[in-house]
């Protein structure tokens, strides 16, 4: 699910050998010795305490008075009346901190995937003293070099850090080895680095100004390795998300400043054949003849308590397990399933040699632990969000120098149960009697919830979605109780393969057999990412990791390719099942034909109207068209299996022509011929006519003529004539499927008009969006990934597409004129005359 990602850092995400460590020395020019006594005052300050003339440092007792309330930590926090002070030890100046801005109080009506605990921005920062000021610098991690190398100086000079805060030293610590700075204005005002609203949100809400009178610091707490700041921020706005008459946006944000390890965890180099999130950088210190991009995976630091026993192959507990605390707001009824969802990963981590690697606990009460705070960045939380959003998310926060995950906030949105209630009814109701009601039994709903939490925890462990995994299973195996009881519906929980829509009535599956679960791909990925090796360096470890990939055995060898790379791979799709989209969709269609006539009975509630029936009906139609789109991807399909030099076989393989033609014929029979069964009388007479089927069918036609698909067909014809479906032949076959003769019902007539619009767009394509400007984005310095898609959408005007579109239009025009003269009804005569006129207008405007 969409949170299934890591958040990008404000500087380019990446990691550092020395994190441009030379930058600290180069940029702290003229700084006095660490233990220097109070230096003379200088002009200019960004964070002045109160009105009046600026003063230099004062005696400690005059600043941190007897009235001060203090949290002692790595950086101590003092509150004196309405002022807030940080006491930064000299030992932490120049150390790396992760500064995370989160939203902790969401404005009413904000919508989207924004919930309490959501991370907004993450940046690496350092405190550095320059004369009588302490600066807070944002450090880029996208370009690095070992500080022992001459080029490190150039890296520092060409990646100059932004100063996001400057604080006059208000006092020196009692032993002159710490600096007291006033942070009240930095956190209490509209500071860009701590704001909860970005520029786009400010435009959307019509923000006019930040109102300091209605904004304040709600609290700052100091902990051993982190500081947690709560801020209430209020803005005047013309179009706020809620309370429009109040013309106000108020939200609560949280700033976490977390001290990172002095010595970063050794990174594990990433491999695009394994589905981990990664952080990337350009390492200028490598001895290669280019600016080399390198990347490493995000993962938790798991180290065996007993290394000797671990080396012998015994299961060993980690020094520090991964612990998640349950939000106290979690309904009691569902706590058990949330905990089980977290701890489902225990059995998987055993494949990597760790016992009890991940644990779920209830958040302690104030009585049990008065210091526990869910906003303390040392704790990972599974939050329950009171929200209408139908989703769950699993982001994590990591050290950009090494990829070490240091915190995670899973969010289950309350209304997501509605999603799974509907999906269970739609996709499994035909064969699963437990899924034929608006009130799904607790055990079945709890099982689906448990597996969703497991999926989101998988993201928080570093795993990406792996949509190709479901294609490892033969379609007919999904009808076998013995198979599904072991494997579920896909080889990984990280697939968007949720319920078994293939199983038919009488197959004998139990309710749990319809639900996804962890699988062999999860075992492989966790072992690959977390098993401790004896390799002396990360580069030496790469050999071991590659061997694990290339020497796999077993019935379901692990594979992965991102959806961005494998967009045209019919195996790499969301919500699909099995290794044959046509066969799977045939089974799904049989089930939907059983479900739709029963929806009215399954959703009827005495005293209630048919709102639920309408929602279930429209989602069911949408789901069926999703299956049709699985089949459509076979047309112009290119299978992608990532390989390295020592692996045989092609990376890109064109789907054979016969399969592509069969897919188009299937779509013609199922979609171009009016699917009357999608509108049973038992539904239409209760909710009235619906346009959802027509809209979805039009989308299929549009998809079949998308430039990206047509581009793949054209490129395949150049490189694999044996398997390719020639573009001109495909265009002709599609026209014939949509225009099979003079008879055309209202459904087909509407699709024919969509077809003409799409051909017109190929002849006169819309203007391309302007380029977003230079820059390399998250890859670091414009470096390319090792793999690129088989073909991107072509430049339509320079391709054969306009010419082929004109040829098809002329054929349509000839047939339309002939059909109009022999039409058997006024509607058909008008339609064919209109088609001929539309084609003439398109071709004339093209002159």
VOGU-3710 file (C-alpha; in Angstrom, 3 decimals, decimal comma):
1> xxxxxxxxxx> 0,000/0,000/0,000  1,124/3,456/-0,795  3,164/4,174/2,181  4,967/1,368/1,120  7,951/3,774/0,394  10,710/5,664/2,361  10,549/9,416/2,563  13,064/11,508/0,689  15,458/13,716/2,503  15,448/17,454/2,033
11> xxxxxxxxxx> 18,997/17,169/0,708  19,418/14,465/-1,907  18,933/11,129/-0,161  22,093/9,144/0,183  24,875/8,207/2,510  28,452/9,144/3,127  31,782/7,527/3,768  32,770/10,601/5,700  29,563/12,538/4,964  31,709/15,267/3,532
21> xxxxxxxxxx> 33,235/15,424/6,968  35,740/17,923/5,701  32,840/20,368/5,360  32,796/20,867/9,121  36,406/21,911/9,223  36,302/23,936/6,038  33,188/25,851/7,041  33,976/26,554/10,668  36,700/28,977/9,651  38,030/31,034/12,508
31> xxxxxxxxxx> 36,065/29,169/15,200  37,734/29,536/18,607  38,947/26,479/20,515  36,214/24,290/21,979  36,951/25,271/25,546  37,320/29,014/24,934  35,814/31,410/27,439  33,102/33,835/26,452  34,123/35,590/23,219  33,253/39,193/22,445
41> xxxxxxxxxx> 29,818/39,854/20,985  29,407/40,403/17,250  26,639/42,022/15,310  23,708/40,094/13,900  21,603/37,322/15,410  18,836/35,163/14,029  17,281/34,196/17,354  17,158/37,167/19,706  15,580/36,475/23,134  13,558/39,603/23,774
51> xxxxxxxxxx> 13,221/43,205/22,705  16,192/45,407/23,421  19,837/45,667/22,484  21,660/42,501/21,585  23,930/41,197/24,322  26,782/38,728/24,343  26,879/35,574/26,465  25,903/36,044/30,104  26,722/34,027/33,182  25,034/30,626/33,192
61> xxxxxxxxxx> 23,015/31,318/36,337  21,549/34,487/34,820  20,187/32,537/31,850  19,321/29,175/33,377  17,837/30,547/36,554  16,446/28,791/39,578  13,033/28,872/37,885  14,288/26,639/35,049  12,697/23,275/34,454  15,238/20,961/32,865
71> xxxxxxxxxx> 15,216/17,695/30,904  18,721/16,271/31,011  19,753/14,413/27,896  22,388/14,362/25,198  21,293/17,934/24,574  19,604/19,246/27,701  16,385/21,239/27,374  15,672/24,138/29,746  12,446/26,069/30,090  12,690/29,417/31,852
81> xxxxxxxxxx> 9,292/31,083/32,040  8,209/31,298/28,373  11,677/30,816/26,870  13,196/27,540/25,670  16,930/26,839/25,672  19,085/24,017/24,341  22,350/23,255/26,068  24,567/21,738/23,383  27,682/19,950/24,674  30,869/20,748/22,838
91> xxxxxxxxxx> 31,244/16,998/22,289  28,136/17,007/20,078  29,142/19,999/17,956  29,836/18,626/14,495  28,033/15,320/15,202  25,388/14,138/12,795  21,734/14,439/13,804  18,643/13,427/11,883  15,997/16,152/12,001  12,526/14,815/11,206
101> xxxxxxxxxx> 9,467/17,022/10,805  6,229/15,158/11,463  2,602/16,147/11,686  1,162/15,227/15,071  -2,150/17,103/14,863  -3,821/16,964/11,434  -6,135/19,807/10,380  -9,743/18,668/10,079  -10,613/17,881/6,477  -6,990/17,580/5,322
111> xxxxxxxxxx> -7,714/14,159/3,789  -5,194/12,218/1,759  -2,690/9,990/3,520  -1,825/12,579/6,158  -2,267/11,217/9,661  -0,790/11,878/13,073  2,790/10,617/13,030  3,319/11,093/9,268  6,832/12,230/8,413  6,970/15,340/6,232
121> xxxxxxxxxx> 10,677/16,123/5,816  13,894/14,464/6,933  17,312/16,097/6,817  20,777/15,466/8,186  21,901/18,381/10,374  24,890/19,420/12,458  25,359/21,933/15,243  28,487/23,984/14,634  29,914/26,867/16,609  31,203/29,914/14,718
131> xxxxxxxxxx> 32,536/32,603/17,045  29,713/33,509/19,442  26,988/31,755/17,520  25,861/28,166/17,100  24,668/27,315/13,594  22,332/24,515/12,575  23,418/23,265/9,149  21,601/21,004/6,725  24,126/18,587/5,238  23,777/17,053/1,788
141> xxxxxxxxxx> 24,600/13,357/1,616  24,289/12,865/-2,120  27,995/13,259/-2,914  30,857/11,859/-0,827  34,524/10,995/-0,753  36,676/9,584/2,003  38,170/12,526/3,872  41,655/11,085/3,415  41,452/11,713/-0,334  42,341/15,014/-2,050
151> xxxxxxxxxx> 39,010/15,121/-3,848  37,180/15,314/-0,509  37,947/19,032/-0,393  36,240/19,549/-3,756  33,239/17,510/-2,637  32,876/19,790/0,377  33,249/22,947/-1,692  30,673/21,802/-4,234  28,107/20,662/-1,666  27,969/23,701/0,609
161> xxxxxxxxxx> 25,566/23,158/3,521  22,504/25,347/4,043  22,293/27,157/7,385  18,711/26,659/8,566  19,170/28,228/12,000  21,587/30,594/13,757  21,579/31,097/17,516  23,637/33,547/19,623  25,304/31,826/22,521  23,273/33,016/25,514
171> xxxxxxxxxx> 25,631/31,420/28,039  28,387/28,885/28,392  27,934/25,794/30,504  29,326/25,804/33,985  32,482/24,055/32,830  32,665/25,998/29,518  32,212/22,804/27,476  28,618/23,445/26,428  26,692/26,271/24,785  23,274/27,500/25,840
181> xxxxxxxxxx> 21,155/28,868/22,972  17,636/30,276/22,897  15,501/28,292/20,408  12,149/29,935/21,183  11,860/31,937/17,968  13,234/29,141/15,790  10,518/26,708/16,857  7,816/29,241/17,710  7,795/31,243/14,478  7,151/30,366/10,842
191> xxxxxxxxxx> 10,567/28,873/10,208  10,697/27,161/6,785  12,712/24,230/8,122  10,082/23,412/10,775  6,841/24,327/9,014  4,057/21,793/8,682  2,865/23,302/5,380  4,907/23,218/2,216  4,532/25,705/-0,648  1,940/23,599/-2,497
201> xxxxxxxxxx> -0,261/23,254/0,590  -0,014/26,973/1,264  -1,239/27,659/-2,247  -4,033/25,095/-1,952  -5,256/26,530/1,356  -4,764/30,136/0,317  -2,443/30,834/3,245  -1,955/34,586/3,724  0,232/34,673/6,797  1,463/32,830/9,859
211> xxxxxxxxxx> -0,239/34,142/13,004  2,198/34,189/15,958  -0,592/35,147/18,350  -2,295/31,789/17,742  0,907/29,754/17,468  3,135/28,481/20,214  5,552/25,813/21,367  3,410/23,146/23,027  6,372/21,471/24,650  9,957/20,340/24,255
221> xxxxxxxxxx> 11,348/17,207/25,841  14,914/16,014/26,039  15,861/12,336/25,948  19,223/10,556/26,007  19,781/10,687/22,225  16,994/12,904/20,948  14,902/16,013/21,425  11,187/16,114/20,669  9,527/19,472/19,972  5,778/20,012/19,666
231> xxxxxxxxxx> 4,573/23,148/17,910  1,081/24,486/17,262  1,120/26,443/14,010  -1,772/28,658/12,886  -2,173/30,313/9,503  -4,722/32,719/8,060  -6,123/31,009/4,974  -8,810/31,752/2,406  -9,592/28,100/1,571  -8,756/26,020/4,666
241> xxxxxxxxxx> -9,455/22,265/4,559  -12,041/22,582/7,357  -14,106/25,320/9,010  -14,160/27,518/5,926  -15,841/30,369/7,803  -12,971/30,440/10,287  -10,438/31,196/7,506  -7,813/29,370/9,556  -5,527/26,367/9,333  -4,192/25,114/12,659
251> xxxxxxxxxx> -2,013/22,048/12,974  0,416/20,524/15,412  3,836/19,511/14,176  6,684/17,674/15,802  10,402/18,067/15,318  12,631/15,149/16,241  16,372/15,723/16,464  17,982/12,323/16,806  21,698/11,816/17,423  23,051/9,358/14,877
261> xxxxxxxxxx> 25,738/6,805/15,727  29,228/8,236/15,761  30,327/5,296/13,623  27,643/4,499/11,051  26,479/0,927/10,618  28,272/-0,808/7,789  26,005/-0,498/4,772  24,853/-3,407/2,674  25,147/-2,584/-1,008  21,858/-2,768/-2,847
271> xxxxxxxxxx> 21,071/-4,885/-5,871  18,223/-3,942/-8,199  17,304/-7,622/-8,417  16,224/-7,555/-4,747  13,323/-5,410/-3,653  14,724/-3,181/-0,912  14,380/0,556/-0,558  17,783/2,125/-0,930  19,692/5,332/-0,409  22,054/6,469/-3,118
281> xxxxxxxxxx> 25,053/8,722/-3,481  27,820/9,564/-5,888  31,117/8,411/-4,425  33,903/10,491/-5,947  36,493/8,517/-4,016  36,112/5,281/-5,975  38,937/4,355/-8,332  36,866/4,256/-11,513  36,876/6,447/-14,587  33,579/8,184/-13,889
291> xxxxxxxxxx> 31,563/9,674/-11,072  30,222/6,390/-9,752  26,790/6,010/-8,237  26,435/3,527/-5,411  23,462/2,612/-3,301  22,740/0,525/-0,219  19,610/-0,886/1,318  17,664/0,429/4,274  17,509/-2,062/7,160  17,526/-2,279/10,930
301> xxxxxxxxxx> 20,766/-2,948/12,815  20,444/-6,583/13,904  23,502/-8,110/15,556  23,616/-11,529/17,222  24,006/-11,633/21,013  26,149/-14,744/20,645  28,242/-14,381/17,460  29,899/-17,765/17,919  26,575/-19,601/18,147  25,287/-17,599/15,194
311> xxxxxxxxxx> 28,333/-18,599/13,150  27,571/-22,251/13,971  24,131/-21,832/12,409  22,147/-21,687/15,639  19,205/-19,344/16,103  20,334/-16,387/18,226  18,474/-13,433/19,680  19,617/-9,998/18,485  21,417/-7,571/20,759  18,589/-5,112/20,187
321> xxxxxxxxxx> 15,336/-6,500/18,748  12,941/-4,452/16,628  10,110/-3,380/18,939  6,765/-1,864/17,958  4,372/-0,316/20,467  0,647/-0,362/19,835  -1,206/2,925/19,863  -3,488/3,048/22,961  -6,203/4,255/20,571  -6,318/0,791/18,948
331> xxxxxxxxxx> -9,767/-0,759/19,536  -9,490/-3,611/22,007  -11,224/-5,966/19,578  -8,412/-5,661/17,041  -5,285/-5,439/19,211  -4,605/-9,159/18,991  -4,493/-9,062/15,183  -2,268/-6,002/15,074  0,250/-7,674/17,399  0,163/-10,878/15,373
341> xxxxxxxxxx> 0,682/-8,866/12,204  3,904/-7,433/13,607  5,165/-10,748/14,956  4,376/-12,670/11,752  7,892/-11,623/10,766  9,488/-13,609/13,617  9,353/-16,852/11,634  10,831/-15,078/8,612  13,749/-13,643/10,575  14,576/-17,155/11,717
351> xxxxxxxxxx> 15,622/-17,800/8,114  18,273/-15,119/8,690  19,406/-16,741/11,938  17,558/-14,521/14,461  15,089/-15,613/17,114  12,569/-13,070/18,475  13,944/-10,428/16,128  10,714/-8,390/16,136  8,294/-7,879/19,018  4,951/-6,101/19,500
361> xxxxxxxxxx> 4,067/-4,560/22,857  1,261/-2,505/24,298  2,300/1,060/24,947  2,888/1,344/28,700  0,514/3,448/30,758  1,698/6,580/32,526  1,559/4,672/35,799  3,783/1,900/34,442  6,275/4,213/32,728  5,805/7,962/33,261
371> xxxxxxxxxx> 8,673/8,711/30,836  7,197/6,794/27,890  6,134/9,106/25,077  4,735/7,890/21,753  6,402/10,882/20,144  9,827/9,863/21,410  11,764/9,017/18,253  13,433/6,111/20,034  10,157/4,184/19,812  8,439/2,683/16,786
381> xxxxxxxxxx> 4,664/2,783/16,827  1,710/1,128/15,113  -0,790/3,986/15,063  -4,541/3,760/14,671  -5,807/6,804/12,761  -9,390/8,028/13,141  -9,738/8,812/9,456  -12,011/8,142/6,483  -8,938/7,193/4,430  -9,080/3,604/3,232
391> xxxxxxxxxx> -5,442/2,633/3,485  -2,513/1,680/5,674  1,072/2,904/5,443  4,473/1,641/6,548  7,157/4,331/6,241  10,439/4,309/8,094  13,131/6,810/9,030  16,732/5,887/8,344  20,260/7,133/8,747  21,172/8,547/5,315
401> xxxxxxxxxx> 24,842/7,700/5,847  24,310/3,955/6,133  20,662/3,060/5,513  20,184/2,019/9,146  16,493/2,243/10,044  16,106/4,033/13,352  12,363/4,545/13,657  9,102/3,547/12,040  5,493/4,681/12,321  2,960/2,246/10,866
411> xxxxxxxxxx> -0,497/3,735/10,373  -3,731/1,787/10,088  -6,537/4,075/8,977  -9,796/3,123/10,683  -11,820/3,073/7,473  -9,508/0,551/5,837  -11,692/-2,194/7,289  -14,307/-0,972/4,825  -11,910/-1,681/1,956  -11,338/-5,242/3,042
421> xxxxxxxxxx> -14,985/-5,876/3,841  -15,831/-4,869/0,265  -12,957/-6,772/-1,320  -13,768/-9,947/0,558  -17,371/-9,786/-0,636  -16,482/-8,944/-4,241  -13,511/-11,224/-4,786  -14,294/-14,227/-2,608  -18,032/-14,168/-1,890  -18,785/-16,622/-4,699
431> xxxxxxxxxx> -16,703/-19,396/-3,105  -16,460/-18,193/0,521  -19,768/-18,196/2,436  -18,145/-16,217/5,276  -17,821/-13,220/2,940  -21,479/-12,689/2,059  -22,459/-9,991/4,502  -21,717/-6,385/5,419  -20,679/-7,740/8,819  -17,678/-9,953/8,073
441> xxxxxxxxxx> -17,001/-12,421/10,926  -14,321/-11,152/13,303  -11,944/-14,033/12,643  -11,928/-13,393/8,879  -11,686/-9,606/9,169  -9,002/-10,023/11,825  -7,016/-12,300/9,514  -7,119/-9,771/6,683  -6,100/-6,997/9,101  -3,270/-9,117/10,465
451> xxxxxxxxxx> -1,853/-9,628/6,991  -2,164/-5,932/6,090  -0,157/-5,019/9,190  2,399/-7,659/8,184  2,620/-6,061/4,731  3,172/-2,580/6,182  5,773/-3,880/8,640  7,511/-5,369/5,610  7,902/-1,862/4,186  9,217/-0,703/7,548
461> xxxxxxxxxx> 11,812/-3,495/7,398  13,029/-2,027/4,107  11,087/-4,101/1,571  9,487/-2,638/-1,530  6,361/-3,924/-3,210  7,098/-7,000/-5,299  4,275/-7,295/-7,792  5,903/-9,984/-9,921  5,771/-12,538/-7,107  2,208/-13,718/-7,750
471> xxxxxxxxxx> 3,215/-14,834/-11,255  5,333/-17,591/-9,671  2,172/-19,580/-8,888  0,269/-21,556/-11,555  -3,284/-20,269/-11,755  -4,836/-23,668/-11,136  -2,780/-24,109/-7,940  -4,822/-21,280/-6,441  -7,835/-23,611/-6,520  -6,044/-26,228/-4,408
481> xxxxxxxxxx> -6,713/-26,204/-0,625  -3,414/-27,948/0,102  -1,479/-25,362/-1,909  -3,244/-22,224/-0,684  -3,110/-23,389/2,942  0,682/-23,277/2,710  1,355/-20,441/0,277  -1,722/-18,231/0,187  -2,053/-16,290/-3,058  1,463/-15,002/-3,797
491> xxxxxxxxxx> 5,085/-15,808/-3,055  5,373/-12,694/-0,877  3,249/-10,622/1,466  4,721/-7,571/-0,300  2,638/-8,183/-3,425  -0,672/-6,433/-4,058  -2,368/-9,818/-4,275  -4,857/-9,667/-1,440  -7,639/-12,228/-1,851  -8,083/-15,349/-3,930
501> xxxxxxxxxx> -10,526/-14,449/-6,707  -9,546/-17,529/-8,740  -10,932/-20,248/-6,424  -14,340/-21,528/-7,506  -17,303/-22,790/-5,486  -16,693/-26,387/-4,504  -12,902/-26,120/-4,463  -12,932/-26,637/-0,694  -10,900/-23,639/0,482  -11,384/-22,495/4,067
511> xxxxxxxxxx> -11,878/-18,752/4,795  -8,200/-18,214/5,704  -7,105/-19,883/2,459  -8,428/-16,910/0,505  -6,040/-14,468/2,239  -2,414/-13,603/1,439  0,417/-14,437/3,842  4,209/-14,378/4,128  5,879/-16,616/1,590  9,158/-17,940/0,202
521> xxxxxxxxxx> 10,145/-14,579/-1,324  9,956/-12,995/2,133  12,222/-15,692/3,536  14,759/-15,041/0,784  14,638/-11,249/0,983  15,024/-11,060/4,770  17,889/-13,544/4,724  19,535/-11,583/1,888  19,191/-8,270/3,680  19,744/-9,211/7,315
531> xxxxxxxxxx> 21,932/-12,298/7,595  25,301/-11,368/9,097  28,157/-12,441/6,843  31,847/-12,872/7,585  32,861/-10,593/4,713  35,419/-7,955/5,805  33,923/-5,126/3,728  30,649/-4,175/2,071  32,272/-4,635/-1,344  33,504/-8,118/-0,445
541> xxxxxxxxxx> 30,027/-8,942/0,833  28,601/-8,186/-2,617  30,107/-11,450/-3,906  28,235/-13,451/-1,263  24,964/-11,643/-1,904  25,276/-12,194/-5,644  25,898/-15,907/-5,095  22,728/-16,188/-3,018  20,807/-14,724/-5,958  22,376/-16,642/-8,809
551> xxxxxxxxxx> 22,498/-20,064/-7,120  18,903/-20,302/-5,936  17,067/-23,587/-5,974  13,530/-24,610/-5,174  10,144/-24,327/-6,852  9,800/-20,537/-6,481  13,147/-18,772/-7,087  13,116/-15,168/-5,911  12,798/-12,407/-8,500  12,074/-8,698/-8,452
561> xxxxxxxxxx> 11,820/-5,778/-10,852  10,339/-2,438/-9,973  7,055/-1,517/-11,612  8,650/1,605/-13,039  11,178/-0,542/-14,870  8,791/-3,358/-15,794  5,689/-1,284/-16,610  4,896/-3,448/-19,645  5,511/-6,825/-17,983  2,175/-8,691/-17,708
571> xxxxxxxxxx> 3,573/-10,613/-14,728  4,361/-7,431/-12,789  0,918/-5,991/-12,028  -1,047/-4,926/-8,997  -3,995/-7,010/-7,788  -3,295/-9,878/-10,197  -2,976/-13,585/-9,433  -1,152/-16,454/-11,071  0,970/-16,941/-14,155  -1,714/-16,527/-16,833
581> xxxxxxxxxx> -3,825/-13,346/-16,871  -6,339/-14,776/-19,377  -7,003/-17,919/-17,350  -7,113/-16,024/-14,045  -9,545/-13,457/-15,480  -11,728/-16,239/-16,894  -12,064/-17,691/-13,390  -12,620/-14,231/-11,921  -15,356/-13,487/-14,450  -17,170/-16,691/-13,539
591> xxxxxxxxxx> -17,103/-15,610/-9,889  -18,246/-12,051/-10,562  -21,168/-13,453/-12,550  -22,153/-15,306/-9,373  -21,561/-12,374/-7,036  -23,423/-9,567/-8,826  -26,901/-11,185/-8,819  -26,509/-11,746/-5,044  -25,151/-8,339/-4,031  -28,574/-6,892/-3,267
601> xxxxxxxxxx> -29,371/-9,750/-0,860  -25,906/-9,716/0,747  -25,983/-5,970/1,404  -29,622/-5,536/2,465  -30,216/-4,196/5,973  -33,717/-3,529/7,344  -34,386/0,187/7,520  -31,375/1,103/5,360  -31,347/2,388/1,809  -29,170/1,062/-1,010
611> xxxxxxxxxx> -26,074/3,220/-0,477  -23,980/0,177/0,455  -25,280/-1,726/-2,567  -24,254/1,107/-4,897  -20,765/1,252/-3,393  -20,249/-2,517/-3,599  -21,656/-2,671/-7,115  -19,463/0,086/-8,521  -16,357/-1,299/-6,819  -17,151/-4,780/-8,147
621> xxxxxxxxxx> -17,417/-3,493/-11,708  -14,162/-1,620/-11,183  -12,471/-4,770/-9,915  -13,572/-6,775/-12,935  -12,201/-4,147/-15,288  -8,984/-4,321/-13,263  -8,790/-7,978/-14,285  -9,402/-6,973/-17,896  -6,482/-4,559/-17,677  -4,300/-7,444/-16,486
631> xxxxxxxxxx> -5,088/-9,101/-19,808  -4,525/-5,871/-21,736  -0,965/-5,675/-20,442  -0,173/-8,822/-22,431  -0,612/-6,696/-25,583  2,734/-5,019/-26,174  4,048/-6,992/-23,198  7,732/-7,339/-22,443  8,858/-9,621/-19,627  11,727/-8,227/-17,554
641> xxxxxxxxxx> 14,121/-10,454/-15,572  17,079/-8,491/-14,238  20,441/-10,206/-14,659  24,148/-9,593/-14,279  26,902/-10,530/-16,694  27,426/-14,108/-15,513  23,727/-14,969/-15,826  22,548/-16,362/-19,141  19,449/-15,337/-21,020  17,871/-12,051/-21,975
651> xxxxxxxxxx> 16,797/-9,330/-19,564  13,955/-8,249/-21,879  11,784/-10,849/-23,647  8,891/-9,945/-25,915  5,650/-11,758/-25,096  4,968/-14,107/-28,048  2,642/-12,771/-30,728  0,113/-15,579/-30,312  -0,429/-14,675/-26,644  -0,820/-11,003/-27,528
661> xxxxxxxxxx> -3,415/-11,740/-30,215  -5,304/-14,042/-27,846  -5,395/-11,263/-25,245  -6,850/-8,792/-27,754  -9,467/-11,334/-28,842  -10,389/-11,958/-25,198  -10,895/-8,225/-24,610  -12,997/-7,978/-27,758  -15,301/-10,727/-26,519  -15,507/-9,490/-22,939
671> xxxxxxxxxx> -15,502/-5,695/-23,321  -16,299/-4,640/-26,894  -19,315/-6,959/-26,940  -21,646/-5,353/-24,416  -21,183/-7,117/-21,025  -24,890/-7,073/-20,151  -24,288/-9,284/-17,123  -22,638/-6,303/-15,391  -26,074/-4,704/-14,928  -28,416/-7,287/-13,354
681> xxxxxxxxxx> -31,997/-6,168/-12,841  -31,761/-6,823/-9,084  -29,247/-3,984/-8,867  -30,363/-1,571/-11,589  -33,921/-1,462/-10,242  -32,599/-0,456/-6,825  -29,832/2,043/-7,617  -30,755/3,082/-11,141  -28,529/3,030/-14,222  -24,811/3,440/-13,615
691> xxxxxxxxxx> -22,180/4,817/-15,970  -19,288/3,020/-14,299  -19,129/0,119/-16,786  -19,163/2,426/-19,806  -16,502/4,659/-18,326  -14,271/1,706/-17,510  -14,721/0,188/-20,961  -13,729/3,498/-22,543  -10,615/3,405/-20,382  -9,696/0,016/-21,825
701> xxxxxxxxxx> -9,882/1,369/-25,383  -7,796/4,365/-24,370  -5,212/2,075/-22,791  -4,979/-0,116/-25,883  -3,986/2,965/-27,896  -1,634/4,513/-25,376  1,646/5,765/-26,889  3,643/3,725/-24,356  2,014/0,449/-25,442  2,287/1,313/-29,130
711> xxxxxxxxxx> 5,908/2,266/-28,605  6,690/-1,132/-27,086  5,012/-2,869/-30,009  7,060/-0,848/-32,487  10,331/-1,426/-30,647  9,701/-5,151/-30,282  9,189/-5,384/-34,039  12,687/-3,999/-34,533  14,450/-6,354/-32,124  12,460/-9,599/-32,066
721> xxxxxxxxxx> 10,642/-10,233/-35,307  9,929/-13,814/-34,297  7,773/-12,894/-31,295  6,711/-9,354/-32,118  3,141/-8,386/-32,876  3,724/-5,959/-35,793  2,307/-2,564/-34,971  0,426/-2,142/-38,249  -1,129/-5,601/-37,844  -2,138/-4,809/-34,263
731> xxxxxxxxxx> -3,732/-1,508/-35,298  -5,734/-3,321/-37,951  -6,787/-6,106/-35,589  -7,927/-3,573/-32,987  -9,983/-1,674/-35,571  -11,627/-4,874/-36,767  -12,421/-5,921/-33,203  -14,146/-2,585/-32,572  -15,767/-2,318/-36,026  -16,767/-5,917/-36,894
741> xxxxxxxxxx> -19,700/-4,931/-39,121  -22,660/-2,681/-39,682  -24,492/-3,699/-36,505  -23,379/-1,836/-33,384  -25,339/-1,461/-30,165  -25,138/1,666/-27,996  -22,250/0,235/-25,954  -20,104/-0,481/-29,007  -21,003/2,832/-30,628  -19,692/4,683/-27,587
751> xxxxxxxxxx> -16,434/2,739/-27,706  -16,050/3,445/-31,404  -16,255/7,172/-30,697  -13,575/6,811/-28,015  -11,418/4,995/-30,572  -11,721/7,924/-33,001  -10,726/10,373/-30,267  -7,621/8,353/-29,451  -6,529/8,173/-33,074  -7,007/11,919/-33,336
761> xxxxxxxxxx> -4,713/12,335/-30,326  -2,056/10,286/-32,123  -2,273/12,531/-35,168  -2,289/15,777/-33,185  -0,862/14,899/-29,752  -1,264/17,373/-26,903  1,718/19,570/-26,130  4,289/17,933/-23,901  4,617/19,213/-20,352  7,617/21,511/-19,867
771> xxxxxxxxxx> 10,768/19,924/-18,495  11,192/20,297/-14,764  14,758/21,530/-15,118  18,181/20,026/-14,514  19,077/17,745/-11,684  19,569/14,129/-10,893  16,945/13,671/-8,195  17,287/10,793/-5,813  19,882/8,957/-7,868  22,469/11,542/-6,931
781> xxxxxxxxxx> 24,058/13,892/-9,436  22,074/12,689/-12,427  23,487/9,179/-12,360  21,491/6,564/-14,233  20,264/3,341/-12,716  21,834/0,117/-13,961  18,637/-0,829/-15,763  16,243/1,267/-17,842  12,819/0,360/-19,269  12,651/-1,515/-22,564
791> xxxxxxxxxx> 11,228/1,607/-24,193  9,641/4,782/-22,950  6,674/6,434/-24,616  7,892/7,525/-28,056  7,899/11,019/-29,464  4,616/10,569/-31,296  5,103/13,183/-34,089  8,459/11,621/-35,054  7,111/8,052/-34,965  5,017/5,966/-37,367
801> xxxxxxxxxx> 1,961/6,411/-35,146  0,362/9,406/-36,949  0,666/7,680/-40,324  -0,768/4,414/-39,022  -3,586/6,289/-37,286  -4,504/8,062/-40,553  -4,541/4,732/-42,399  -6,958/3,243/-39,859  -9,176/6,326/-39,984  -9,470/6,095/-43,757
811> xxxxxxxxxx> -10,520/2,447/-43,442  -13,103/3,382/-40,827  -14,381/6,200/-43,048  -14,890/3,904/-46,036  -16,763/1,353/-43,946  -18,867/4,001/-42,187  -20,058/5,472/-45,474  -20,996/2,019/-46,716  -22,754/1,089/-43,467  -24,673/4,391/-43,373
821> xxxxxxxxxx> -26,197/3,768/-46,792  -27,397/0,307/-45,752  -28,339/1,025/-42,106  -31,347/-0,858/-40,748  -32,340/1,726/-38,139  -32,304/5,520/-37,768  -29,857/5,254/-34,862  -27,387/3,224/-36,896  -27,734/5,481/-39,924  -27,050/8,550/-37,762
831> xxxxxxxxxx> -24,114/6,846/-36,054  -22,335/5,796/-39,214  -22,887/9,177/-40,845  -21,478/10,795/-37,727  -18,445/8,487/-37,732  -17,707/9,374/-41,360  -18,071/13,083/-40,595  -15,830/12,849/-37,517  -13,112/11,117/-39,504  -13,337/13,707/-42,255
841> xxxxxxx> -12,990/16,508/-39,701  -9,940/14,850/-38,142  -8,235/14,295/-41,468  -9,139/17,781/-42,752  -7,768/19,496/-39,637  -4,565/17,564/-40,138  -3,879/19,158/-43,504
//
